[in-house]
Amino acid sequence: MKTKFFSTIIACFVATVVFAQSNLNDYKYVIVPNKYDFLKEKNQYQLNSLAQFLFKKYGFEALMEGSDYPEDLIRNRCLALRSDVMKGTGMFKTKLTIELKDCNDQIVYTSKLGESREKDFARAYTGALRAAFKSVETLNYKYEPNESITSLGTQKTVVKNEVAQEIQQLKQEIQNLKKEKESEIVVNTPKVDTGAIVPPVKEENTAKTDAMEEAVYDVLYAQEIENGFQLVDSSPKVIYRIKQTKLDNIFLVENKSAIIYKKDGSWTIEYYSNNTLKQEKLNIKF
């Protein structure tokens, strides 16, 4: 009976070590913090440098926090485990354990307890840390890329590139509108044209500056809708429905060839009427 009991214990221990090893082998880097919470200073007693050295000794590619990270790690932080050292309680012993967490802050590995009876702090901490690393040594770590982790960086890069392309395209469209506007001088006052967008005008000002028709309009109140807002007057009547873009304070006008954007603290609608680019100020309250 005793033999069977001890055999079961040993089997469980071996299974735990193998499981931990397979998990750790999925990760390419280990990041070592500059300071441990139980100490007052960065790299006190050279404990953080010692941890980095021991991780490297046992096969890991260890990086100090805040150093120049490799390009693949910058793209995909999930390639790295974050290491930490936890201090246990004890009157006459210094007790330390090593923890490794993934990018979701989940504990992947916890070492055995490392102990030291040294009274000198520097010797006690370094001795306990070396003792804790003995269980890390037995893991025989070797990096084996895991597609479920390495693909995260590719997915993020694809999404980032798509967003960047959309932003660049929108910027280019706005730039083209501005260039066309600079080549024309709009001198006519607002009037109703076929396909023109005429906000509710309260008072007109005939002064023209930088090809923009200046006018003071009734307040339009922004009411949130899906993916944007509807702008209503005091009636209330829906004047525009606008959609959000990837750029701050820039909206597309629904069912219109127009954009609304904020410039110098004021909202402006920009649109074409009879092949002429027009700009008008809006008084929008969000």
Backbone as CSV, one residue per row, in Angstrom:
resi,resn,N_x,N_y,N_z,CA_x,CA_y,CA_z,C_x,C_y,C_z
1,MET,0.826,-1.207,0.000,0.000,0.000,0.000,0.859,1.254,0.000
2,LYS,1.894,1.279,0.878,2.779,2.439,0.951,3.513,2.656,-0.357
3,THR,3.955,1.527,-0.951,4.673,1.637,-2.227,3.784,2.251,-3.302
4,LYS,2.526,1.806,-3.328,1.585,2.332,-4.314,1.321,3.812,-4.075
5,PHE,1.228,4.204,-2.794,0.968,5.602,-2.451,2.115,6.495,-2.916
6,PHE,3.353,6.070,-2.612,4.517,6.862,-3.016,4.668,6.911,-4.536
7,SER,4.296,5.830,-5.203,4.358,5.806,-6.667,3.398,6.835,-7.259
8,THR,2.218,6.930,-6.653,1.226,7.914,-7.117,1.746,9.327,-6.927
9,ILE,2.363,9.597,-5.772,2.910,10.927,-5.486,3.984,11.293,-6.501
10,ILE,4.890,10.347,-6.763,5.974,10.590,-7.720,5.419,10.841,-9.117
11,ALA,4.388,10.082,-9.516,3.783,10.254,-10.837,3.163,11.634,-10.983
12,CYS,2.490,12.088,-9.919,1.879,13.421,-9.941,2.943,14.503,-10.060
13,PHE,4.055,14.311,-9.342,5.143,15.286,-9.379,5.746,15.372,-10.772
14,VAL,5.989,14.217,-11.390,6.568,14.172,-12.732,5.622,14.827,-13.733
15,ALA,4.316,14.538,-13.604,3.331,15.121,-14.515,3.307,16.630,-14.388
16,THR,3.426,17.128,-13.151,3.428,18.574,-12.917,4.630,19.224,-13.568
17,VAL,5.807,18.610,-13.414,7.027,19.156,-14.002,6.936,19.167,-15.521
18,VAL,6.445,18.084,-16.122,6.329,17.994,-17.573,5.354,19.034,-18.090
19,PHE,4.217,19.226,-17.373,3.220,20.211,-17.788,3.800,21.618,-17.737
20,ALA,4.512,21.921,-16.657,5.126,23.245,-16.511,6.145,23.479,-17.601
21,GLN,6.936,22.451,-17.887,7.972,22.590,-18.906,7.356,22.860,-20.274
22,SER,6.274,22.110,-20.607,5.655,22.311,-21.916,5.078,23.714,-22.033
23,ASN,4.563,24.237,-20.916,4.044,25.601,-20.930,5.171,26.601,-21.125
24,LEU,6.241,26.469,-20.365,7.344,27.413,-20.435,8.027,27.386,-21.793
25,ASN,8.102,26.238,-22.401,8.756,26.122,-23.699,8.031,26.917,-24.794
26,ASP,6.768,27.289,-24.541,6.001,28.066,-25.511,6.471,29.519,-25.601
27,TYR,7.224,29.969,-24.601,7.562,31.394,-24.504,9.034,31.613,-24.826
28,LYS,9.287,32.673,-25.594,10.633,32.908,-26.099,11.485,33.743,-25.152
29,TYR,10.844,34.629,-24.378,11.596,35.557,-23.535,11.101,35.526,-22.095
30,VAL,11.975,35.962,-21.187,11.606,36.234,-19.803,12.048,37.653,-19.480
31,ILE,11.128,38.445,-18.968,11.445,39.825,-18.585,11.647,39.891,-17.079
32,VAL,12.797,40.411,-16.677,13.142,40.535,-15.260,12.895,41.974,-14.823
33,PRO,12.149,42.208,-13.727,11.883,43.579,-13.285,13.142,44.259,-12.754
34,ASN,13.128,45.581,-12.733,14.258,46.338,-12.201,14.300,46.311,-10.672
35,LYS,13.133,46.070,-10.069,13.035,46.130,-8.610,12.001,45.124,-8.127
36,TYR,12.292,44.485,-6.997,11.331,43.580,-6.372,10.592,44.320,-5.258
37,ASP,9.334,43.984,-5.069,8.486,44.720,-4.126,8.991,44.659,-2.691
38,PHE,9.659,43.592,-2.323,10.086,43.454,-0.928,11.403,44.184,-0.636
39,LEU,11.969,44.815,-1.662,13.191,45.600,-1.474,12.913,47.073,-1.770
40,LYS,13.769,47.947,-1.257,13.538,49.382,-1.359,14.143,50.005,-2.613
41,GLU,15.173,49.396,-3.171,15.888,50.008,-4.278,15.908,49.090,-5.499
42,LYS,16.160,49.706,-6.656,16.312,48.925,-7.879,17.580,48.076,-7.792
43,ASN,17.430,46.821,-8.188,18.565,45.893,-8.237,19.340,45.864,-6.918
44,GLN,18.623,45.984,-5.800,19.283,45.954,-4.490,19.919,44.590,-4.260
45,TYR,21.116,44.612,-3.733,21.939,43.410,-3.520,22.227,42.693,-4.845
46,GLN,22.081,43.410,-5.981,22.259,42.845,-7.330,21.369,41.618,-7.554
47,LEU,20.215,41.605,-6.861,19.331,40.442,-6.936,18.663,40.324,-8.310
48,ASN,18.304,41.449,-8.912,17.668,41.402,-10.231,18.657,40.978,-11.309
49,SER,19.885,41.484,-11.206,20.924,41.068,-12.165,21.226,39.585,-12.015
50,LEU,21.212,39.097,-10.769,21.453,37.669,-10.526,20.345,36.831,-11.146
51,ALA,19.096,37.283,-11.004,17.977,36.553,-11.606,18.124,36.478,-13.119
52,GLN,18.491,37.587,-13.752,18.697,37.590,-15.204,19.819,36.622,-15.589
53,PHE,20.895,36.638,-14.824,22.016,35.752,-15.098,21.601,34.287,-14.988
54,LEU,20.835,33.950,-13.940,20.447,32.557,-13.725,19.438,32.091,-14.782
55,PHE,18.530,32.980,-15.199,17.617,32.597,-16.274,18.412,32.272,-17.540
56,LYS,19.386,33.114,-17.864,20.213,32.853,-19.044,21.008,31.558,-18.888
57,LYS,21.493,31.320,-17.685,22.275,30.114,-17.425,21.478,28.857,-17.715
58,TYR,20.174,28.923,-17.435,19.331,27.745,-17.611,18.535,27.787,-18.918
59,GLY,19.058,28.533,-19.901,18.543,28.442,-21.262,17.574,29.507,-21.709
60,PHE,17.109,30.366,-20.796,16.139,31.385,-21.160,16.820,32.598,-21.802
61,GLU,16.092,33.300,-22.659,16.555,34.581,-23.179,15.953,35.659,-22.277
62,ALA,16.717,36.079,-21.307,16.231,36.984,-20.264,16.567,38.434,-20.590
63,LEU,15.581,39.302,-20.431,15.736,40.728,-20.712,15.380,41.530,-19.467
64,MET,16.157,42.565,-19.208,15.837,43.437,-18.083,14.716,44.388,-18.501
65,GLU,13.792,44.598,-17.616,12.662,45.489,-17.876,13.145,46.877,-18.309
66,GLY,12.563,47.400,-19.386,12.921,48.725,-19.872,14.091,48.749,-20.828
67,SER,14.713,47.602,-21.095,15.828,47.561,-22.041,15.289,47.576,-23.470
68,ASP,16.176,47.579,-24.449,15.753,47.548,-25.850,15.262,46.151,-26.197
69,TYR,13.956,46.033,-26.411,13.368,44.726,-26.697,13.536,44.361,-28.176
70,PRO,13.638,43.069,-28.487,13.705,42.640,-29.892,12.436,43.015,-30.648
71,GLU,12.546,43.083,-31.958,11.431,43.521,-32.791,10.210,42.618,-32.644
72,ASP,10.420,41.298,-32.586,9.265,40.403,-32.483,8.557,40.546,-31.144
73,LEU,9.293,40.883,-30.097,8.679,41.089,-28.789,7.899,42.400,-28.749
74,ILE,8.404,43.420,-29.455,7.686,44.695,-29.535,6.342,44.483,-30.223
75,ARG,6.327,43.657,-31.277,5.088,43.385,-32.009,4.148,42.493,-31.206
76,ASN,4.714,41.593,-30.413,3.891,40.597,-29.715,4.431,40.379,-28.308
77,ARG,3.871,41.094,-27.330,4.336,40.989,-25.953,4.022,39.618,-25.333
78,CYS,3.133,38.867,-25.957,2.777,37.550,-25.419,3.879,36.518,-25.645
79,LEU,4.942,36.877,-26.354,6.085,35.970,-26.495,6.894,35.892,-25.206
80,ALA,6.660,36.821,-24.293,7.483,36.902,-23.079,6.687,36.556,-21.831
81,LEU,7.378,35.995,-20.860,6.856,35.816,-19.512,7.461,36.894,-18.627
82,ARG,6.676,37.406,-17.698,7.186,38.373,-16.730,7.541,37.631,-15.450
83,SER,8.776,37.791,-15.017,9.217,37.087,-13.814,9.062,37.980,-12.592
84,ASP,8.922,37.345,-11.449,8.869,38.059,-10.178,9.421,37.135,-9.107
85,VAL,9.854,37.721,-8.010,10.349,36.950,-6.870,9.505,37.327,-5.660
86,MET,8.956,36.329,-5.007,8.092,36.550,-3.864,8.827,36.138,-2.580
87,LYS,8.692,36.959,-1.560,9.349,36.678,-0.281,8.362,36.037,0.684
88,GLY,8.782,34.910,1.291,7.954,34.243,2.289,8.277,34.745,3.695
89,THR,7.445,34.371,4.651,7.655,34.794,6.032,8.501,33.765,6.777
90,GLY,9.270,34.259,7.730,10.108,33.370,8.542,10.995,34.169,9.477
91,MET,11.184,33.672,10.679,11.981,34.377,11.695,13.474,34.219,11.460
92,PHE,13.894,33.033,11.134,15.320,32.748,11.056,15.779,32.319,9.662
93,LYS,14.851,32.332,8.713,15.197,31.948,7.347,14.712,33.011,6.360
94,THR,15.473,33.186,5.286,15.026,34.004,4.159,14.451,33.053,3.119
95,LYS,13.194,33.266,2.743,12.491,32.353,1.846,12.031,33.098,0.587
96,LEU,12.420,32.583,-0.558,12.057,33.204,-1.833,11.516,32.165,-2.815
97,THR,10.533,32.571,-3.595,10.041,31.741,-4.698,9.994,32.587,-5.976
98,ILE,10.079,31.928,-7.119,10.079,32.596,-8.416,8.733,32.352,-9.091
99,GLU,8.139,33.418,-9.608,6.882,33.312,-10.339,7.072,33.793,-11.770
100,LEU,6.409,33.109,-12.696,6.394,33.527,-14.100,4.944,33.692,-14.533
101,LYS,4.619,34.869,-15.102,3.263,35.155,-15.554,3.261,35.454,-17.051
102,ASP,2.139,35.089,-17.709,2.026,35.373,-19.140,1.470,36.779,-19.365
103,CYS,1.196,37.124,-20.629,0.757,38.486,-20.963,-0.640,38.784,-20.459
104,ASN,-1.372,37.768,-20.023,-2.691,37.963,-19.427,-2.640,37.964,-17.910
105,ASP,-1.412,38.072,-17.365,-1.188,38.134,-15.922,-1.587,36.840,-15.220
106,GLN,-1.550,35.742,-15.966,-1.832,34.425,-15.377,-0.527,33.734,-15.005
107,ILE,-0.481,33.146,-13.809,0.730,32.458,-13.360,0.930,31.176,-14.157
108,VAL,2.068,31.079,-14.820,2.403,29.907,-15.618,3.281,28.942,-14.830
109,TYR,4.103,29.494,-13.960,5.037,28.631,-13.223,5.395,29.276,-11.878
110,THR,5.489,28.431,-10.843,5.979,28.846,-9.529,7.042,27.850,-9.093
111,SER,8.196,28.358,-8.728,9.305,27.483,-8.346,9.117,26.930,-6.935
112,LYS,9.980,26.022,-6.587,10.023,25.556,-5.208,10.596,26.669,-4.326
113,LEU,10.347,26.554,-3.048,10.826,27.558,-2.103,12.340,27.455,-1.945
114,GLY,13.014,28.585,-2.092,14.447,28.647,-1.840,14.699,29.283,-0.484
115,GLU,15.561,28.674,0.333,15.769,29.157,1.697,17.256,29.415,1.969
116,SER,17.480,30.331,2.921,18.831,30.611,3.385,18.774,31.002,4.857
117,ARG,19.776,30.534,5.639,19.857,30.884,7.058,20.886,31.986,7.319
118,GLU,21.466,32.526,6.250,22.466,33.581,6.419,21.846,34.807,7.104
119,LYS,22.610,35.449,7.970,22.121,36.642,8.664,22.371,37.919,7.847
120,ASP,23.448,37.909,7.077,23.734,39.045,6.206,22.703,39.092,5.076
121,PHE,22.065,40.256,4.880,20.974,40.356,3.907,21.406,39.984,2.494
122,ALA,22.521,40.511,2.051,22.975,40.243,0.688,23.174,38.749,0.466
123,ARG,23.860,38.087,1.411,24.094,36.640,1.269,22.797,35.849,1.408
124,ALA,21.921,36.310,2.301,20.665,35.593,2.513,19.791,35.620,1.253
125,TYR,19.644,36.804,0.650,18.789,36.916,-0.530,19.384,36.188,-1.730
126,THR,20.670,36.361,-1.975,21.272,35.688,-3.126,21.286,34.178,-2.937
127,GLY,21.508,33.724,-1.695,21.492,32.284,-1.424,20.115,31.685,-1.623
128,ALA,19.088,32.367,-1.114,17.714,31.867,-1.264,17.292,31.869,-2.730
129,LEU,17.713,32.896,-3.481,17.348,32.961,-4.896,18.012,31.837,-5.688
130,ARG,19.285,31.590,-5.410,19.971,30.490,-6.105,19.305,29.156,-5.782
131,ALA,18.851,29.002,-4.539,18.178,27.757,-4.144,16.846,27.610,-4.882
132,ALA,16.116,28.707,-5.049,14.840,28.660,-5.771,15.061,28.311,-7.239
133,PHE,16.167,28.775,-7.804,16.454,28.508,-9.212,16.837,27.058,-9.479
134,LYS,17.109,26.294,-8.430,17.430,24.875,-8.631,16.263,24.140,-9.305
135,SER,15.019,24.512,-8.931,13.862,23.862,-9.557,13.673,24.338,-11.004
136,VAL,14.100,25.576,-11.296,14.058,26.069,-12.680,15.051,25.298,-13.543
137,GLU,16.201,24.993,-12.965,17.226,24.233,-13.696,16.704,22.883,-14.146
138,THR,15.913,22.221,-13.288,15.424,20.874,-13.607,14.402,20.853,-14.739
139,LEU,13.889,22.023,-15.124,12.892,22.071,-16.193,13.498,21.792,-17.564
140,ASN,14.830,22.007,-17.704,15.494,21.808,-19.003,14.771,22.588,-20.109
141,TYR,14.539,23.873,-19.847,13.788,24.725,-20.772,14.445,24.781,-22.151
142,LYS,13.604,24.737,-23.180,14.041,24.942,-24.560,12.867,25.528,-25.331
143,TYR,13.080,26.690,-25.952,11.988,27.369,-26.636,11.495,26.576,-27.838
144,GLU,10.163,26.365,-27.884,9.508,25.691,-28.998,8.314,26.548,-29.410
145,PRO,8.398,27.264,-30.533,7.334,28.199,-30.934,5.953,27.556,-30.922
146,ASN,5.005,28.252,-30.335,3.610,27.822,-30.283,2.803,28.745,-31.185
147,GLU,2.169,28.191,-32.202,1.482,29.013,-33.200,0.385,29.874,-32.585
148,SER,-0.293,29.354,-31.549,-1.370,30.124,-30.932,-0.845,31.392,-30.266
149,ILE,0.456,31.405,-29.903,1.060,32.589,-29.296,1.737,33.456,-30.347
150,THR,2.525,32.841,-31.224,3.246,33.621,-32.238,2.301,34.305,-33.219
151,SER,1.113,33.714,-33.461,0.172,34.310,-34.411,-0.459,35.583,-33.870
152,LEU,-0.404,35.777,-32.554,-1.003,36.982,-31.967,-0.352,38.237,-32.524
153,GLY,0.966,38.202,-32.682,1.672,39.357,-33.214,1.265,39.641,-34.649
154,THR,1.080,38.578,-35.460,0.674,38.751,-36.848,-0.711,39.351,-36.941
155,GLN,-1.640,38.846,-36.096,-3.007,39.365,-36.109,-3.040,40.836,-35.740
156,LYS,-2.282,41.211,-34.696,-2.252,42.612,-34.267,-1.663,43.496,-35.356
157,THR,-0.617,42.989,-36.038,0.015,43.776,-37.103,-0.947,44.006,-38.255
158,VAL,-1.721,42.959,-38.629,-2.676,43.075,-39.726,-3.739,44.110,-39.392
159,VAL,-4.298,44.018,-38.179,-5.339,44.973,-37.763,-4.776,46.390,-37.737
160,LYS,-3.566,46.538,-37.183,-2.940,47.860,-37.104,-2.708,48.441,-38.487
161,ASN,-2.260,47.604,-39.427,-2.020,48.080,-40.789,-3.323,48.500,-41.473
162,GLU,-4.390,47.723,-41.236,-5.674,48.064,-41.848,-6.186,49.401,-41.329
163,VAL,-6.080,49.604,-40.023,-6.513,50.876,-39.433,-5.669,52.024,-39.974
164,ALA,-4.350,51.804,-40.061,-3.459,52.843,-40.564,-3.798,53.198,-42.006
165,GLN,-4.141,52.204,-42.818,-4.506,52.455,-44.209,-5.785,53.262,-44.309
166,GLU,-6.771,52.928,-43.459,-8.026,53.670,-43.471,-7.799,55.125,-43.077
167,ILE,-6.984,55.331,-42.041,-6.690,56.692,-41.591,-5.964,57.470,-42.676
168,GLN,-4.985,56.827,-43.312,-4.225,57.484,-44.369,-5.114,57.841,-45.545
169,GLN,-6.046,56.945,-45.886,-6.954,57.204,-46.998,-7.866,58.390,-46.688
170,LEU,-8.371,58.435,-45.448,-9.240,59.548,-45.058,-8.472,60.859,-45.038
171,LYS,-7.229,60.817,-44.537,-6.393,62.019,-44.542,-6.170,62.515,-45.964
172,GLN,-5.942,61.584,-46.896,-5.694,61.960,-48.279,-6.936,62.599,-48.906
173,GLU,-8.116,62.045,-48.588,-9.353,62.615,-49.120,-9.553,64.039,-48.612
174,ILE,-9.292,64.240,-47.320,-9.436,65.582,-46.740,-8.425,66.537,-47.361
175,GLN,-7.193,66.049,-47.563,-6.155,66.876,-48.169,-6.528,67.280,-49.589
176,ASN,-7.125,66.343,-50.331,-7.556,66.646,-51.698,-8.649,67.707,-51.700
177,LEU,-9.574,67.597,-50.738,-10.637,68.597,-50.635,-10.064,69.975,-50.349
178,LYS,-9.061,70.027,-49.458,-8.449,71.303,-49.110,-7.716,71.915,-50.306
179,LYS,-7.030,71.061,-51.084,-6.318,71.563,-52.257,-7.280,72.136,-53.282
180,GLU,-8.410,71.451,-53.486,-9.400,71.941,-54.423,-10.008,73.247,-53.926
181,LYS,-10.184,73.333,-52.613,-10.745,74.553,-52.028,-9.804,75.736,-52.236
182,GLU,-8.508,75.516,-52.100,-7.526,76.590,-52.254,-7.481,77.133,-53.677
183,SER,-7.898,76.337,-54.647,-7.864,76.776,-56.039,-9.126,77.531,-56.444
184,GLU,-10.074,77.617,-55.532,-11.326,78.301,-55.827,-11.595,79.348,-54.757
185,ILE,-12.315,80.383,-55.108,-12.740,81.401,-54.139,-14.254,81.487,-54.220
186,VAL,-14.908,81.129,-53.148,-16.360,81.130,-53.124,-16.828,82.501,-52.644
187,VAL,-17.559,83.220,-53.500,-17.999,84.566,-53.140,-19.510,84.681,-53.024
188,ASN,-20.241,83.679,-53.483,-21.696,83.749,-53.413,-22.186,83.396,-52.022
189,THR,-23.320,84.023,-51.608,-23.916,83.742,-50.299,-24.675,82.428,-50.367
190,PRO,-24.936,81.804,-49.210,-25.643,80.517,-49.222,-27.015,80.628,-49.874
191,LYS,-27.324,79.678,-50.735,-28.651,79.614,-51.335,-28.986,78.162,-51.593
192,VAL,-30.257,77.908,-51.851,-30.705,76.532,-52.041,-30.357,76.088,-53.443
193,ASP,-29.505,75.068,-53.555,-29.145,74.490,-54.844,-29.560,73.040,-54.849
194,THR,-29.711,72.485,-56.041,-30.023,71.067,-56.150,-28.874,70.253,-55.582
195,GLY,-29.158,69.449,-54.599,-28.124,68.622,-53.977,-27.305,69.359,-52.954
196,ALA,-27.583,70.684,-52.727,-26.797,71.442,-51.763,-27.249,71.134,-50.355
197,ILE,-26.354,71.336,-49.409,-26.663,71.141,-47.998,-26.734,72.518,-47.363
198,VAL,-27.903,72.923,-46.925,-28.062,74.251,-46.353,-28.539,74.114,-44.919
199,PRO,-27.667,74.358,-43.935,-28.090,74.289,-42.543,-29.069,75.409,-42.248
200,PRO,-29.841,75.261,-41.148,-30.791,76.307,-40.798,-30.062,77.585,-40.440
201,VAL,-30.243,78.655,-41.261,-29.508,79.896,-41.084,-30.311,80.852,-40.226
202,LYS,-29.643,81.412,-39.224,-30.282,82.393,-38.355,-29.886,83.804,-38.767
203,GLU,-28.612,83.996,-39.102,-28.122,85.324,-39.433,-26.940,85.169,-40.361
204,GLU,-26.847,85.974,-41.404,-25.771,85.873,-42.369,-24.756,86.985,-42.170
205,ASN,-23.523,86.646,-42.474,-22.463,87.646,-42.452,-21.798,87.586,-43.804
206,THR,-21.831,88.660,-44.564,-21.362,88.629,-45.946,-19.867,88.655,-46.068
207,ALA,-19.128,88.836,-44.953,-17.664,88.845,-45.032,-17.184,87.453,-45.349
208,LYS,-16.279,87.336,-46.292,-15.725,86.049,-46.695,-14.245,86.016,-46.359
209,THR,-13.803,84.927,-45.693,-12.401,84.786,-45.332,-11.949,83.388,-45.690
210,ASP,-10.843,83.305,-46.446,-10.265,82.010,-46.799,-11.289,81.111,-47.463
211,ALA,-12.089,81.667,-48.339,-13.069,80.939,-49.140,-14.140,80.272,-48.302
212,MET,-14.344,80.685,-47.047,-15.353,80.058,-46.197,-16.537,81.004,-46.036
213,GLU,-17.746,80.519,-46.205,-18.930,81.313,-46.002,-19.229,81.340,-44.512
214,GLU,-19.140,82.506,-43.885,-19.351,82.646,-42.460,-20.840,82.863,-42.198
215,ALA,-21.416,82.168,-41.234,-22.803,82.356,-40.865,-23.012,81.904,-39.433
216,VAL,-24.018,82.471,-38.777,-24.357,82.069,-37.421,-25.624,81.238,-37.494
217,TYR,-25.577,80.030,-37.025,-26.681,79.098,-37.170,-27.330,78.792,-35.836
218,ASP,-28.561,78.307,-35.925,-29.223,77.808,-34.736,-28.409,76.666,-34.156
219,VAL,-28.567,76.462,-32.890,-27.849,75.375,-32.224,-28.380,74.036,-32.718
220,LEU,-27.441,73.132,-33.050,-27.787,71.752,-33.381,-27.355,70.877,-32.210
221,TYR,-28.271,70.059,-31.743,-27.998,69.219,-30.584,-27.672,67.805,-31.044
222,ALA,-26.519,67.277,-30.550,-26.065,65.938,-30.948,-26.716,64.885,-30.071
223,GLN,-27.412,63.952,-30.718,-28.018,62.822,-30.024,-27.338,61.547,-30.511
224,GLU,-26.840,60.755,-29.597,-26.050,59.577,-29.959,-26.914,58.526,-30.630
225,ILE,-26.436,58.008,-31.751,-27.047,56.885,-32.446,-25.954,55.858,-32.715
226,GLU,-26.295,54.778,-33.368,-25.306,53.736,-33.657,-24.211,54.289,-34.566
227,ASN,-22.955,54.169,-34.112,-21.774,54.597,-34.880,-21.701,56.101,-35.116
228,GLY,-22.438,56.888,-34.346,-22.340,58.321,-34.555,-23.400,59.107,-33.810
229,PHE,-23.889,60.188,-34.448,-24.859,61.079,-33.819,-25.862,61.552,-34.864
230,GLN,-27.037,61.985,-34.398,-27.937,62.749,-35.235,-28.002,64.157,-34.664
231,LEU,-27.970,65.141,-35.552,-27.976,66.541,-35.158,-29.369,67.103,-35.381
232,VAL,-29.999,67.567,-34.304,-31.369,68.059,-34.390,-31.412,69.521,-33.961
233,ASP,-32.381,70.269,-34.544,-32.567,71.650,-34.109,-33.554,71.687,-32.951
234,SER,-34.016,72.853,-32.582,-34.881,72.992,-31.406,-36.311,72.542,-31.666
235,SER,-36.647,72.131,-32.919,-38.028,71.766,-33.244,-38.612,70.620,-32.406
236,PRO,-38.008,69.423,-32.287,-36.695,69.055,-32.853,-36.851,68.388,-34.222
237,LYS,-35.968,68.743,-35.142,-35.950,68.156,-36.468,-34.540,67.671,-36.756
238,VAL,-34.437,66.458,-37.310,-33.121,65.902,-37.632,-32.576,66.622,-38.861
239,ILE,-31.461,67.316,-38.684,-30.830,68.047,-39.784,-29.795,67.180,-40.493
240,TYR,-28.929,66.522,-39.695,-27.915,65.628,-40.255,-27.817,64.375,-39.396
241,ARG,-27.379,63.310,-40.035,-26.909,62.132,-39.317,-25.443,61.959,-39.684
242,ILE,-24.580,61.879,-38.676,-23.135,61.835,-38.937,-22.544,60.558,-38.364
243,LYS,-21.540,60.040,-39.044,-20.899,58.783,-38.660,-19.464,59.042,-38.201
244,GLN,-19.040,58.305,-37.177,-17.688,58.449,-36.663,-16.669,57.892,-37.654
245,THR,-15.452,58.451,-37.613,-14.325,57.942,-38.390,-13.201,57.560,-37.436
246,LYS,-12.091,57.103,-37.983,-10.943,56.737,-37.155,-10.205,57.966,-36.620
247,LEU,-10.525,59.137,-37.128,-9.860,60.363,-36.713,-10.729,61.121,-35.725
248,ASP,-10.095,61.746,-34.735,-10.825,62.514,-33.741,-11.486,63.728,-34.380
249,ASN,-12.750,63.976,-33.981,-13.481,65.178,-34.383,-13.662,65.315,-35.890
250,ILE,-13.728,64.188,-36.576,-14.039,64.184,-38.007,-15.164,63.182,-38.256
251,PHE,-16.269,63.630,-38.877,-17.434,62.787,-39.105,-17.821,62.819,-40.583
252,LEU,-18.372,61.713,-41.067,-18.942,61.643,-42.405,-20.448,61.883,-42.296
253,VAL,-20.990,62.696,-43.204,-22.423,62.986,-43.193,-23.150,61.902,-43.960
254,GLU,-24.140,61.297,-43.314,-24.865,60.181,-43.912,-25.663,60.642,-45.142
255,ASN,-25.528,59.862,-46.232,-26.253,60.116,-47.489,-25.892,61.459,-48.128
256,LYS,-24.749,62.043,-47.754,-24.301,63.292,-48.341,-22.808,63.191,-48.675
257,SER,-22.382,63.906,-49.695,-20.951,63.987,-49.997,-20.372,65.132,-49.190
258,ALA,-20.261,64.890,-47.880,-19.837,65.959,-46.986,-19.168,65.376,-45.752
259,ILE,-18.332,66.221,-45.133,-17.728,65.868,-43.855,-17.943,67.018,-42.879
260,ILE,-17.970,66.671,-41.594,-18.046,67.669,-40.526,-16.831,67.474,-39.639
261,TYR,-16.099,68.558,-39.372,-14.899,68.444,-38.563,-14.747,69.676,-37.683
262,LYS,-13.912,69.537,-36.667,-13.678,70.626,-35.729,-12.331,71.268,-36.039
263,LYS,-12.339,72.607,-36.197,-11.120,73.333,-36.519,-11.111,74.639,-35.731
264,ASP,-10.022,74.872,-35.009,-9.875,76.091,-34.207,-11.044,76.282,-33.251
265,GLY,-11.517,75.184,-32.682,-12.577,75.253,-31.685,-13.975,75.359,-32.250
266,SER,-14.129,75.392,-33.588,-15.441,75.528,-34.219,-15.707,74.329,-35.123
267,TRP,-16.998,73.980,-35.240,-17.397,72.885,-36.122,-17.685,73.429,-37.519
268,THR,-17.243,72.702,-38.523,-17.391,73.128,-39.919,-17.919,71.970,-40.750
269,ILE,-18.843,72.260,-41.638,-19.288,71.274,-42.623,-18.694,71.658,-43.965
270,GLU,-18.163,70.689,-44.679,-17.500,70.916,-45.963,-18.154,70.008,-47.001
271,TYR,-18.595,70.605,-48.115,-19.323,69.828,-49.112,-19.207,70.500,-50.478
272,TYR,-19.646,69.789,-51.517,-19.653,70.320,-52.873,-21.083,70.669,-53.291
273,SER,-21.199,71.813,-53.938,-22.470,72.225,-54.538,-22.173,72.732,-55.943
274,ASN,-22.723,72.038,-56.944,-22.459,72.391,-58.350,-20.964,72.489,-58.634
275,ASN,-20.233,71.455,-58.196,-18.786,71.359,-58.406,-17.998,72.465,-57.719
276,THR,-18.601,73.126,-56.754,-17.917,74.156,-55.995,-17.813,73.716,-54.529
277,LEU,-16.602,73.722,-53.983,-16.397,73.327,-52.592,-16.832,74.452,-51.660
278,LYS,-17.650,74.112,-50.689,-18.139,75.106,-49.744,-17.859,74.652,-48.308
279,GLN,-17.690,75.642,-47.453,-17.507,75.402,-46.031,-18.438,76.307,-45.248
280,GLU,-19.074,75.760,-44.259,-19.963,76.549,-43.418,-19.799,76.130,-41.964
281,LYS,-19.894,77.089,-41.075,-19.749,76.789,-39.651,-21.062,76.273,-39.083
282,LEU,-20.955,75.370,-38.121,-22.115,74.830,-37.434,-21.950,75.063,-35.933
283,ASN,-23.058,75.274,-35.272,-23.062,75.431,-33.813,-23.629,74.139,-33.218
284,ILE,-22.717,73.210,-32.897,-23.129,71.886,-32.432,-22.870,71.776,-30.932
285,LYS,-23.864,71.271,-30.226,-23.728,70.998,-28.798,-23.770,69.499,-28.555
286,PHE,-22.627,68.959,-28.092,-22.564,67.533,-27.789,-22.918,67.288,-26.328
